[in-house]
Amino acid sequence: MAVTSSTTSATSLTSLDSTYQTLIDYQIQMESAPLTKLETQQTALQAQRAIYADLKTKLDALRTSSKALVSTDPFYTLKAGRTVSVSNIVEGTTIISAASSSSAVASSYDISEISLALADRVRSDQQEYSDQALSKSGTIYIGGTQNRSAVVDLQAVDTISQVETSDVIATGQKELGNGTYYIETQQNATGVWQFRLVDSEGTAAKIASGASTTSFTSSWQTIPTDGTTYSTGRGLTIDFGTDSTKFVAKSKMSGATSINYQAKGAEVTVTTGMSLNDIAYAINSGKYASGNEVIATVVNKQMVLSSKFTGESHQIQASGAVLEELGVLTGTSFKNIMQSARNATFKVNGLSVTRSQNSALTDVISGVTLNLASDAQGKSATLNIASDNTSQKTAINSLITNFNTLQSYISTNLAVTKNADNTYTRGSLSGDQSIVSLRNSLFSLVGSSDSTATVFKSLKDIGITVDSNLTMSITDSSKLENALNNNYSDVISVMDRVMSAVTSKLDKYTGTTSYVDQLIKANAKKTIEVGNSIVSMNKRLDAREQVLIKYYADVQSQMDLLTNTQNTNSAWITSLYASLYT
């Protein structure tokens, strides 16, 4: 029996008689009822999680579009659109071009009497060769003088007591370029005294942020009152007063301390083995102050020196005996002047404007970047800035689409449908009163009215309504167009009120700690628990099947032994009977 037991313990289900297989299959099927229930629950949880994920996606989309319609949002999409065109020019010419921001006033601007800015350009005498050694040596200074200097006109000495030049130029920074600078001072809204350095056009220069040697800023920064000398990191140091009660606010136009700054030029060493090409290369490799850069080229065996930038503030400065020998200089003056530096001058609606450059003029017309084309010399043109509401309407339509998509999705999944067999199919969100509340609140908010508003009390007043099918749409496009064109600030007001409320409501349903996110997390936790239960149940059923297989294998073994014994006895009886009667 022991041997028989050892053999049957390794018996598989397929080795059993079909009768026993059927009995085992039936038993396992009966005992699998809880497993079937768990698998059904798992499928339902997975379907529910997909619903929650879709819901979250649609909530996030609506929140993004509603938040972007609140004017304080960094990604505000209801900014006024502008189109730019140029008129009153001859066909085939450009004269001017421009880009406009939403802050530009829609109007026409006459740009007239244009005189383009020019860069300084000088040349040497013609040399015999450009690629042969010139046997000249010495040091030249170009793009500045041999030593930096500053003429300072101190104002309000209790605020700024001293300004001096410094040889300290921070790593990665360029020395301040030639020109007049002003140290502006102010007391901000919180009472903190601040300063900044601006150039003659009022553009703030980037200087060291406090005592840092790696961080530079053009923003206002706090005036130090500890008596230490402040270094700009770009060739100037400033000593401030220590008693802030004596500080005085000064701007460029109201008597700020001024500095007429002269930058140090690039120091270029010329050796006897250098050719004209070599000297040009050395000049181009020089270390220049900001805006003082000089570009050297060789044309027809003559070295041409050109200022990298246009305007009178970027005139070329140079010194050195080698430049005199090459015919660039005669004494302290340039010998061969090809083009003199000149500022751009023009009129805008009759007002005179002077700038050092021809392009990227951001401070001439508010909200507009103006460019004078190369064919503008002596010409005139009209710049037309017109309102364009395309982007605004796109943003509003995005909100409407996302609103309707969410509401339709919620409605579908809240519904309870009666089937043909009188049973009912419940939507995945049916019975969730929080979602029902959200749906109703959103309809209420977009249809709300503010009786205290002076122009637009609701979205309906600008042509946006929700119809009887609870669908949002622009039902009066002309009303919306008129509102955007003529009452833009009032449109902002009604949108801010409604969209802030909508966004605030959605905040409770989106995000990592929101209602829907908690539903997703709870679903995930339950799915894991059910999955673990399924694994455990399968293990128990597998073990149960093995027990049943062993049991019926033993039964089958005993039945086989009994049959064999019966057959043996029958054969013995038959043989005995035959021997007795034959």
Order of alpha helices (4+ residues) and beta strands (2+ residues): alpha-alpha-alpha-beta-beta-beta-beta-beta-beta-beta-beta-beta-beta-beta-beta-beta-beta-beta-beta-alpha-beta-beta-beta-alpha-beta-beta-beta-beta-beta-beta-beta-alpha-beta-beta-alpha-beta-beta-alpha-alpha-alpha
